[in-house]
């Protein structure tokens, strides 16, 4: 690799050129930045999230793994064996720490470094899957791109969105972005638990959200067209083929980015009080309720996460996380 066309190369870079054997792309890939959950056991939350994305139509989820709790490793290994995910070990480049405890502290304190490091696995994921999928999404494990209206699957959503976008730009957009809306933990706690849903089903239990979305182009996530984007950032493409990147804002009547957090990001502290004070009930996710509960219980049972005495109550009314042989804390 050289900077200028006629430079003399001083390195030897392997080029990965993955193409599907039959030249038939799959629909959707999801890329997840380096997991840093050394002490937080989010295994049950992760199972619900993986199953939700599988239902929506994610063909494969690519996890980059820095350091995680043993129960999370168990979950990732299970889904990797099923072919639903791929786990890629990740280290921090240069002189940055890779000793687990020290690395975790470093990423907690050095937020700017953390954000810059995230760009590396995202673009690695893009380039490895450049020819394999129609769309690539960069998501955190507390985010879901949720179709609304009549759409159930991501493919149905894009079948509606793409023709609408071409009315504005006939040659198509580089990406399609979805407005962020917060489902904060304490918004639901004020309303109590839903008795027909296991308490450990975090997303299904949390159906009260902020009335207002975050501002357009802030904290959005996208479906990226890998035939058109060159480099990716967490929220938007950084560079694209054909000049300036153009992202289509998907109408909130068609879909939204559901963001499940204990609190807003630090830069939205002032707005966060407004989000908390003005909330609405949003049960869009419940159209997947029965299937998501069934799949999650099956995975938990297969992994041995139920205590024997709690297994019978796992799918019953008002079942709680006390029936699980694992504990988990709220994501940071």
Secondary structure, 3 states (H helix, E strand, C coil): CCCCCCCCCCCCCCCCCCCCCCCCCEEEEEEEEEEEECCCCCHHHHHHHHHHHHHHCCCEEEEEEEEECHHHHHHHHHHHHCCCEEEEECCCCCCCCCCHHHHHHHHHHCHHHHHHHHHHHHHHHHHHCCCCEEEEEECCCCEEEEECCCCCCHHHHHHHHHHHHHCCCCCCCCEEEECEEEEEHHHHHCCCCCCCCCCCCHHHHCCEEECCCCCCCCCCEEEECCCCEEEECCCCEEEECCECCCEEECCCCCEEEEEEECCCCHHHHHHHHHHHHCEEECCHHHHHHHHHHHHHHHHHHHCCCECHHHCCCCCCCCCCHHHECCCCCCCC
